[in-house]
């Protein structure tokens, strides 16, 4: 099955290329913010909506004005792509996947997208529009054989690193099917407890570097605004944040790939993380653990490799139900990690019992669907219970 897949690489542009990229990033940011202001004002002042076609025509007029004539100094393709990104941001907002689009800032991550008519690809070398030399790319892994980029996105993070994302169409073969099914209970004490009895610890990447990060942030706050020393201190803070994010991303990718390769069916809970992070004492730990990113990786990797992902309803009482006899507790405090079933007397580890219940419910859904299930993700809504004021599950 052919899939569009992005391959990300580190790049080291020359001084001249960095200047061109900085100019391009600034123009893309300006166009995005200008279009966002246009769309917002048109809706609130005139009760009408502006779409890509109207904004593209207005952008042509904007580039002809004397005050913004500098927009012509960069390639027009990234500017048009900035409008498309804004359209996508509004689509995500109206469909409930994201909040209302916000203005892009200079100190945040910057990016510019080039389509095929704005770059030259020849024998593994990539030259962007307005550049005379190809980019120096660190090929950490090869591109698919015969893969031709349909678009490339070059970005710069807060730590000053440049990355290149190359989108190609690849033939991804499904993994050989097996009979393995596993349930995963996500948590904070341990990152995930599996129904097989395996427990993967929580690395707590942010917690390990929290003191170092706090020290760097205090030093940054003491520096005079606008000074070079303040910018150097800001860069140190950004590098610490990048170190934390990189280590977390690497851990999640390795674990999700391992589960996808070893198991045909993976069952997880559909957690509402954006509501859970409002917890007064656990919000920092929930943000550090990265549940949403982990489940998202399982979703698209299951779709790629022909696996089944079953997501159990978030209100299913997986922790309070005895896996041996089905007895349901009326309440179970969060600090209770082990308990004895009053019905059959079985002794349960809270997380392992939840993982076993999750895989049992997931397999029930899968068997009920039967042959209608295609290889890929399966979203299940089973065991939905009325919302309770008691947060213990």
N, C-alpha and C positions, 0 to 999 in steps of 0.2 A: 504494500500500500504506500502510495506516494504522499509524503507530508512535507509541508514547508517547515524548515527547521533553521534556527539561528545559531551560528557558531561565533563565540565571542573570543577576541584575542586582544592582547596588550600591544599598543603601538607607541612608537617614540618619534613624534614629528620633529622636524628641524625647526630652527628659530623662525624662518620664513613661513613654514607651514603652520606653526603655532600662531603667528600673527594673523594669517588668513582664517584659521579656525576660530580665533577669538572674535574676529569681525563677523564671521558667519553666525556664531553662537549669539552674539549681541543682536544681529538683525532678526534672527529667528525668534528670540525672546521678545523683541519689540513688536514684531508682527503678531505673535500669539497674544500678547497683552492688549495690543490695539484692537484685535478682532474680538477678544473677550469683552472689552469695554463697549464696542459697537453692538454686540449681541445683547448685552445686559441693558444698555440704554434703550435700544430699539424695543425691547420687550416691555420695560417698565414705563417708558415715556409714550410709546406709540402703539403698544399692545400688538406688535408684529414680531415675527421670527425671521432672523437672517440665517441663510444656509451657505454652504460652501460656494455655490455659484455666484451669489450676490457679493460675498466677501472677496472672492477672487477678482471680480470686476472693480470693486472699491480699492483693492490693493494695487491694481494697475494704475488707477488715478492717483493713488497716494505716491507711487514711485515717480510720477511726473511732476509732483510739486517740488518747489525749490528747497523747502525746509527738510524734506525727507528724500532728496535726490541721492543720498549716499546709500540707499537700499539697492541701487543698481550696481554697486561695486562688488557685490557677492553674487553667487549663482542664484538664479530665480527658483530652482527646484526645491531647495530646503525651505524657502519661504512658503511655497505652495503646500509643502508637506506639513508645515506648522499649522496651516488652516485645517488640513485634514485631521491632524492630531486633536485640534480643538473640537471638531465635529465628533470625533470618537469619544472625547471626554464628556461631551454633553449627552451622547447616546448612553454611555455608562451611567451617567447621573439619572437620566429619565427612566432607565430600566432598573434602578436601585442597586447597582453594583459599586457606586462610588458617590462621593459627596460633590457639591457644586464646584466646578473648576475654579481654581485660584490663580492669581497672577504669578508668573515665574520671576524669580529673583536672581540677581547677578551672582550671589555667593553660593547658590545651590548648584546641584548638578546641571550641566549644560549638554545639549545634544543637537545634532542636525542629521536629517535623513536625506540620502541621495538615491534617486532611482537610476535606471540603466542609462538614461540619456545625460546623466551628470557625472559619470565616472567611466574610466577606461580600465578594463580587466584584460590583462594579457600575460599569459604564462606565469600565473601566480603572483603578479604584481598589480597593485591597485593605485591608480592615480585619480584623485578627485578633481572636480571642476575648479578652475582658477589656479591649479597647482601645476608646476612644471616638472616636479619629480614625484616618483611613487612613494608611498608611505612605507616606513620601516616597520614591518609586522613581525611579531614573535609568534611563529607557527607552533603553538603548544600541542596542537593535534591537527591532522590533515583534514582538508575538506573532502566530501564524498567524491569518488571518482567521476569525472565528467560534470561535476556540479557547476552551474553558471549562476552567479549572484543575480537576484532580481532586484535587490535593494541593499544598501549598506547604511548603517547608522554609526556615526562616530560621536563619542561622548567623552566628557571630562567630569570626573567626580570632585567632591569637595577637597580631596587630598591632592589634587593636581595631577592625577593619573589619567591617561588617555586610553580609551578602549574602542575597539571596532567590532561591531556586530554584523555579520554577513548572513543574509537570508538566502538559502538555497532550497531547492526541491530535492528531497532524498527518498529513495525507496527503503522504507523501514520494514524489515521482515519480522513477523510475529515470532515470539519465542515458542518453543515446543510446549504444548499443553501438558499439565500434570494434574494430579488430584489433590494437591496441597491447598488447604484453606486455613486462614489464620485470622484471629481477631486481635485488634490493637486498642488498648485503653490508654489514651494520652493523659499525662499528669505532670505534676511539678516536682514531686519528690524524685520520681524516676520519669524520664522523658516518655517512655512507652513501655507498657507491660503487655507481652504477647500471650496468647492463649496456650502456646506450647510450654509456658513456664519461663521463657527467657525474659529478662528485664534489662532494658537499655537505660543507663543512668543519664541524668540531666547534666550536660557539660557546664551550664551557667556561664556562658562566655562573657556576658556583660558584668556579672557579679565579680568575676575574677579580675577584671580590669577597671572596676568601678572606682577604687581609690586613686589609681593612677590617672583616670579620666577626670576625677574631681580636682586633683591637684593641677592638671593642665588647664582646666577651665578657670580656676582661681587666678592662675598666672595671666591668662588671657584677659580676665576682667580688670586686672590692675593696670594693664597697658593703656597708654593714651590713644584715644580714638583717632584714626587716620594715620597713625605712625606705622613704620615698617616693622617695628618690634611687635605691634599688635597683630599684624598680618602673619608674622612668623609664628606667634603663639596660636593664632587661629588654625594655621596649617597643622600644628602638632595635635590639636584637638581633633581635627578632621581625620588625621592618620590613625588615631586611636579608634575612632568610630569605624573607619574602614577596616581595621584589623579585626574588630569584633564582628562586623557584618560578614567579612570574608570567611572567618572560621565557622560561623554559624551556618552559612550557606553551604560550605564544603561538607559539614557534618550531615545536614539534612539531605543533600544529594546522595551521599554515600549510603545512608540508611534507607532512603526510599528506593534507590536502585537495587539494593540487596533484597528488600522485601518483594519487589516486583519480579526479580529474576527467580527467586526461590518458590513463590507461591502463585497459584492460579487465581485464587480469590482472596482479597484483603477486605476485611470488614472494620469500619471505624465509626465513631460517633460524629454527627454533624454539629459541631460546637459553634455557638454564636459568640465568637471571640470579641467582636466589637462591643458587645454588651458586657462581657466578662472583664474587660480591662477597666471598667468603671469601679471595680472592687476597691475599697479604700486602702487595703493593705497588701493585696496580691497583684495589683495592676503592673508593677514593675517586673515581677517574676513571670507573669503571663506574657508580657511583651517580649521578654528575653528568650522564652522557650521556643517561639516560632511555630505554633500549631498550624496556623493558616497556610504558611508557605509549605509546610510538610504535606498537608492534605492536597494542596494544589499540585505539587510535584507528583504525588501518587495518582492524581486524576489524569494528567496528560501522559504520564508514562504508561499507565494502564491502557490508555487509548492507543498509544504507539505500538506496544508489544503484545496486544491481544489478551490482556488480563481483565479481571472483573473487580471493580471497586464498589462495595456496598456501603452506603452511608445510612446508619441507623438514626432514627429521629432523636433529637437532643433531649426529649422528655422521657425517653425510655429508661426505667429504673434499673440500669445494669448493675450498679453497685449494691443496691438494697435487695435484689432478688437472689435467693439461694439457687445456685446452679444445680445442686443435687436433687432437691425436692420442689423447687419453685416457690417456696415461701417468700412473701414480700414483707419487709420491715416497714413499719410506719414512718420511721425516721432513722437517719444514720449521720452522725456529726462528721465533719470533715477531718477532725483529728483522730478518728477511730480508723486505724489501718488494718486491724484484724478483728473478726467477730465470729461468734458461734451461732449457728442457726437454731432458733427455738423449736423449729418443726422436726428436724431430723438429727440435730446435734452435730452437724458437720462443721469443721473449723475452716474458715475462709480467710485468705489474704484478700483485702479489699480490691486491689487492682487486678489480680489474676482472676478472681471471680467475675469481675466486670468484663474482662477480655473474653472469658469463656461464654458468658451470656451474649456478648456482642456477636461472636462468630456463630453461635447457635441461631440467633435471630436472622443474621445475614444469610446463612445457608437455607433457612426456611423461605426467605424471599426469593432466593435464586432458584430453588427447586419449584416454587410456585410459578415462576416465569417460564421455566422449562426451556424449550428450543427457541423461544422468541427472543432470548437474550443474545445480543451480538457481542463479540469480543470487544471489550472496552469497559467504560465505567457504567455502573448501575447505581442510580439514586433511589434509595428506599425510604419510605415513610411508614414505619411499622412500630406499633407499641406506643402510639401517641397518648399521653396522659394529660389530664387537665392541669393547667398551670397552678402551681402551689406557691404559697409565700415562703415555704421552707426551702432554702437553697441546698440542703443536704441531699446528695444523690448517691 
